[in-house]
Protein backbone atom coordinates (compact mmCIF):
# COMPACT_ATOMS: atom_id res chain seq x y z
CA UNK A 1 0.00 0.00 0.00
CA UNK A 2 1.17 3.51 -0.80
CA UNK A 3 0.41 6.33 1.61
CA UNK A 4 0.35 10.12 1.55
CA UNK A 5 0.81 11.21 5.17
CA UNK A 6 -0.33 14.77 5.86
CA UNK A 7 0.87 16.96 8.73
CA UNK A 8 -1.15 19.08 11.16
CA UNK A 9 -3.89 20.83 9.13
CA UNK A 10 -5.37 22.94 11.96
CA UNK A 11 -8.39 24.06 9.94
CA UNK A 12 -6.40 25.15 6.85
CA UNK A 13 -8.73 23.52 4.32
CA UNK A 14 -7.66 25.73 1.41
CA UNK A 15 -4.01 24.66 1.73
CA UNK A 16 -5.12 21.06 2.17
CA UNK A 17 -6.95 21.18 -1.18
CA UNK A 18 -3.89 22.75 -2.81
CA UNK A 19 -1.73 19.98 -1.38
CA UNK A 20 -4.01 17.27 -2.77
CA UNK A 21 -3.74 18.86 -6.21
CA UNK A 22 0.06 18.65 -5.93
CA UNK A 23 -0.30 15.01 -4.85
CA UNK A 24 -2.45 14.36 -7.96
CA UNK A 25 -5.73 13.47 -6.26
CA UNK A 26 -8.94 13.92 -8.21
CA UNK A 27 -12.24 14.84 -6.58
CA UNK A 28 -15.14 12.43 -7.10
CA UNK A 29 -18.42 13.08 -5.25
CA UNK A 30 -16.60 15.71 -3.15
CA UNK A 31 -13.97 13.19 -2.02
CA UNK A 32 -10.35 12.97 -3.24
CA UNK A 33 -9.31 9.71 -4.92
CA UNK A 34 -5.91 8.80 -6.38
CA UNK A 35 -5.65 6.87 -9.61
CA UNK A 36 -2.82 4.76 -8.12
CA UNK A 37 -4.97 3.77 -5.11
CA UNK A 38 -2.82 5.73 -2.70
CA UNK A 39 -4.32 6.23 0.74
CA UNK A 40 -4.37 9.47 2.73
CA UNK A 41 -3.12 9.32 6.32
CA UNK A 42 -3.86 12.10 8.86
CA UNK A 43 -1.71 12.34 11.97
CA UNK A 44 -4.10 14.45 14.04
CA UNK A 45 -4.75 18.11 14.88
CA UNK A 46 -7.32 18.60 12.16
CA UNK A 47 -8.78 21.60 13.96
CA UNK A 48 -8.08 24.74 16.02
CA UNK A 49 -6.45 28.06 15.13
CA UNK A 50 -7.20 27.91 11.38
CA UNK A 51 -10.29 29.25 9.58
CA UNK A 52 -12.16 26.06 8.60
CA UNK A 53 -11.84 23.47 11.37
CA UNK A 54 -15.32 22.00 10.98
CA UNK A 55 -14.86 21.61 7.23
CA UNK A 56 -11.63 19.66 7.78
CA UNK A 57 -13.16 17.49 10.54
CA UNK A 58 -16.24 16.62 8.48
CA UNK A 59 -14.10 15.92 5.43
CA UNK A 60 -11.78 13.50 7.26
CA UNK A 61 -14.80 11.79 8.85
CA UNK A 62 -16.26 11.19 5.36
CA UNK A 63 -12.94 9.89 4.03
CA UNK A 64 -12.49 7.43 6.90
CA UNK A 65 -16.13 6.29 6.65
CA UNK A 66 -15.54 5.56 2.95
CA UNK A 67 -12.28 3.72 3.62
CA UNK A 68 -10.33 6.37 1.69
CA UNK A 69 -8.13 7.49 4.59
CA UNK A 70 -6.61 6.59 7.95
CA UNK A 71 -6.56 8.88 10.97
CA UNK A 72 -5.03 8.93 14.42
CA UNK A 73 -5.66 11.78 16.87
CA UNK A 74 -3.51 14.64 18.09
CA UNK A 75 -3.64 16.60 21.34
CA UNK A 76 -6.07 19.16 19.85
CA UNK A 77 -8.34 16.30 18.73
CA UNK A 78 -8.20 14.85 22.24
CA UNK A 79 -9.09 18.21 23.79
CA UNK A 80 -12.04 18.76 21.44
CA UNK A 81 -13.29 15.25 22.23
CA UNK A 82 -13.16 16.03 25.96
CA UNK A 83 -14.98 19.31 25.27
CA UNK A 84 -17.72 17.40 23.44
CA UNK A 85 -18.02 15.03 26.42
CA UNK A 86 -18.66 18.04 28.65
CA UNK A 87 -15.35 17.84 30.51
CA UNK A 88 -13.88 20.95 32.07
CA UNK A 89 -11.37 22.00 29.39
CA UNK A 90 -9.92 25.48 28.91
CA UNK A 91 -11.23 27.07 25.72
CA UNK A 92 -7.90 28.52 24.63
CA UNK A 93 -4.73 27.62 22.66
CA UNK A 94 -6.83 27.38 19.49
CA UNK A 95 -9.92 25.58 20.77
CA UNK A 96 -11.71 28.95 20.96
CA UNK A 97 -11.69 29.19 17.14
CA UNK A 98 -13.34 25.77 16.73
CA UNK A 99 -15.87 26.54 19.47
CA UNK A 100 -16.73 29.83 17.70
CA UNK A 101 -17.41 27.85 14.50
CA UNK A 102 -19.57 25.38 16.43
CA UNK A 103 -21.52 28.20 18.07
CA UNK A 104 -22.33 29.63 14.63
CA UNK A 105 -24.17 26.43 13.69
CA UNK A 106 -27.78 25.53 14.39
CA UNK A 107 -28.26 23.10 17.32
CA UNK A 108 -28.98 20.25 14.87
CA UNK A 109 -25.88 20.98 12.78
CA UNK A 110 -23.75 21.24 15.89
CA UNK A 111 -25.07 17.92 17.15
CA UNK A 112 -24.27 16.27 13.83
CA UNK A 113 -20.68 17.60 13.85
CA UNK A 114 -20.30 16.38 17.45
CA UNK A 115 -21.61 12.92 16.55
CA UNK A 116 -19.36 12.62 13.50
CA UNK A 117 -16.22 13.76 15.32
CA UNK A 118 -16.84 11.53 18.36
CA UNK A 119 -17.32 8.56 16.00
CA UNK A 120 -14.08 9.43 14.18
CA UNK A 121 -12.16 9.84 17.45
CA UNK A 122 -13.53 6.80 19.25
CA UNK A 123 -12.71 4.50 16.33
CA UNK A 124 -9.20 5.86 15.80
CA UNK A 125 -6.12 4.03 17.07
CA UNK A 126 -3.73 6.00 19.31
CA UNK A 127 -1.13 5.60 16.55
CA UNK A 128 -1.01 3.79 13.22
CA UNK A 129 1.15 0.70 12.64
CA UNK A 130 1.39 0.24 8.85
CA UNK A 131 3.22 -1.70 6.15
CA UNK A 132 3.66 -4.84 8.25
CA UNK A 133 5.18 -2.85 11.11
CA UNK A 134 7.76 -0.99 9.01
CA UNK A 135 5.93 2.35 9.34
CA UNK A 136 4.48 4.03 12.44
CA UNK A 137 2.49 7.28 12.26
CA UNK A 138 2.00 8.99 15.63
CA UNK A 139 0.94 12.59 16.23
CA UNK A 140 3.91 13.76 18.35
CA UNK A 141 6.06 10.70 17.67
CA UNK A 142 6.71 7.55 19.64
CA UNK A 143 9.75 5.99 21.26
CA UNK A 144 10.73 2.75 19.56
CA UNK A 145 10.36 0.67 22.72
CA UNK A 146 6.79 1.99 23.12
CA UNK A 147 5.64 0.65 19.73
CA UNK A 148 3.01 -2.03 20.39
CA UNK A 149 2.10 -0.56 23.80
CA UNK A 150 -0.86 1.65 24.69
CA UNK A 151 -0.55 2.55 28.39
CA UNK A 152 -0.85 6.10 29.73
CA UNK A 153 2.85 6.98 29.30
CA UNK A 154 2.59 6.01 25.63
CA UNK A 155 -0.59 8.04 25.22
CA UNK A 156 1.06 11.13 26.75
CA UNK A 157 4.10 10.69 24.50
CA UNK A 158 2.03 10.23 21.32
CA UNK A 159 -0.19 13.24 22.04
CA UNK A 160 2.32 15.68 23.54
CA UNK A 161 5.83 14.43 22.72
CA UNK A 162 8.70 13.67 25.10
CA UNK A 163 7.79 16.36 27.62
CA UNK A 164 10.01 17.14 30.63
CA UNK A 165 7.33 18.62 32.87
CA UNK A 166 8.89 22.07 32.54
CA UNK A 167 7.52 25.00 30.54
CA UNK A 168 9.01 27.43 28.04
CA UNK A 169 8.53 31.20 28.59
CA UNK A 170 5.46 31.15 26.30
CA UNK A 171 3.83 28.41 28.40
CA UNK A 172 4.43 25.56 25.97
CA UNK A 173 5.98 22.40 27.43
CA UNK A 174 9.71 21.75 27.10
CA UNK A 175 10.22 18.67 24.89
CA UNK A 176 13.24 16.44 24.44
CA UNK A 177 14.42 15.61 20.92
CA UNK A 178 13.63 11.89 21.20
CA UNK A 179 14.21 11.30 17.45
CA UNK A 180 18.01 11.56 17.81
CA UNK A 181 18.01 8.29 19.76
CA UNK A 182 15.91 6.36 17.25
CA UNK A 183 17.65 3.26 15.84
CA UNK A 184 16.24 3.81 12.35
CA UNK A 185 14.88 0.27 12.03
CA UNK A 186 11.31 1.48 11.56
CA UNK A 187 10.07 4.65 9.87
CA UNK A 188 8.31 7.02 12.29
CA UNK A 189 6.29 9.92 10.86
CA UNK A 190 4.95 12.59 13.21
CA UNK A 191 4.02 16.26 13.57
CA UNK A 192 2.96 18.37 16.57
CA UNK A 193 6.12 20.50 16.75
CA UNK A 194 6.17 23.11 13.94
CA UNK A 195 9.40 23.25 11.93
CA UNK A 196 10.23 25.49 8.96
CA UNK A 197 11.26 22.48 6.83
CA UNK A 198 10.43 18.78 7.15
CA UNK A 199 12.83 17.48 9.81
CA UNK A 200 14.38 14.12 8.88
CA UNK A 201 16.70 12.38 11.35
CA UNK A 202 17.39 8.67 12.05
CA UNK A 203 14.48 7.53 9.84
CA UNK A 204 12.02 9.81 11.66
CA UNK A 205 10.16 12.53 9.79
CA UNK A 206 8.51 15.57 11.42
CA UNK A 207 6.12 16.83 8.74
CA UNK A 208 4.40 19.61 10.75
CA UNK A 209 5.70 22.59 8.80
CA UNK A 210 3.45 25.04 10.63
CA UNK A 211 0.77 25.78 8.05
CA UNK A 212 -1.45 27.56 10.57
CA UNK A 213 1.52 29.74 11.60
CA UNK A 214 2.25 30.84 8.04
CA UNK A 215 4.66 28.05 7.11
CA UNK A 216 3.66 25.25 4.76
CA UNK A 217 1.37 22.25 4.72
CA UNK A 218 3.44 19.16 4.00
CA UNK A 219 2.92 15.53 3.08
CA UNK A 220 5.30 12.59 3.05
CA UNK A 221 4.79 10.08 0.26
CA UNK A 222 5.49 6.52 1.43
CA UNK A 223 7.31 4.34 0.45
CA UNK A 224 8.93 6.86 -1.93
CA UNK A 225 9.95 9.06 1.05
CA UNK A 226 9.36 12.21 -0.98
CA UNK A 227 7.99 15.34 0.67
CA UNK A 228 5.48 17.64 -1.04
CA UNK A 229 4.56 21.04 0.41
CA UNK A 230 2.33 24.00 -0.39
CA UNK A 231 2.71 27.52 1.08
CA UNK A 232 0.34 28.77 3.77
CA UNK A 233 -1.99 31.73 3.28
CA UNK A 234 -1.79 32.53 7.02
CA UNK A 235 0.46 35.23 8.56
CA UNK A 236 3.96 33.99 9.41
CA UNK A 237 4.65 33.71 13.15
CA UNK A 238 8.38 32.81 13.34
CA UNK A 239 8.49 32.30 17.11
CA UNK A 240 6.14 29.31 16.79
CA UNK A 241 8.72 27.26 14.88
CA UNK A 242 11.31 25.06 16.54
CA UNK A 243 14.88 24.86 15.29
CA UNK A 244 16.98 21.79 15.94
CA UNK A 245 20.63 22.11 16.88
CA UNK A 246 22.77 18.99 16.70
C-alpha positions, 0 to 999 in steps of 0.5 A: 500500500502507498500512503500520503501522510499529511501533517497538522492541518489545523483548519487550513482547508484551502491549503489542504486542497492545494496539497491534494492537487500537488499530490495528484488526487482527483475529486469524485463526489466531493472526495479525493481519490488517487488513480494509483490507489494511494491512501491518505493518512492524517496524523491528528490536529485537524482543527483549532487556530485555522479558519475552517476546522469544521470543514476539515473534521467533516471531510476527514470523517467522510474519508475514513467512513468511505475507507479512503483514509486513515486517521489517528488523533492529536492533542487538539483532537483529544481536547475537542473530544473532551470538550464534546463530552462536557469535561472541564477544558480550557477554551484557549490555545486554538480551541476557541476558534473551533468553538466559535465555528460550532456556536455559529451552527444551528443546534442540529448541525452542531449535534451532527458535527459532534456525533461525527467527530466523536465517531471518528475519534472513538474509532481511531487508534492512538497511533497507526502501525502500517506496512507490516510494522515498518511504518508508524504514524503517531501525532507527536512521535513515539519511542521505539520501545513503546511501539506495540504498547498503549498505556498512559505513558505512551498516550502522553508521548504520542499526544504531547511528545517527550515532555520534561514537565517544565515550561518554556517562557510562552507556556508551551511544554519543554520537549526532548528531541527523542528522534536523535536516539531512534535506531532507524529500524522502523520509519516514524512519521509525526508532527505536533512541533512546527518546523520550517522544513520537514525534519528528517533524522534517524528515519524519523520525519517531522512533517508539521511545517506550521501551516497555521503559523504561516509556514507550509502544509506538507505531506510525506509520500510513502514508500517513496519518502518524498515530501510535497509542500504547499505555502500557507496563506496565514500570517507567518509567526516565526516564534512558533517554529522550533529549530533543531541544533545537533 
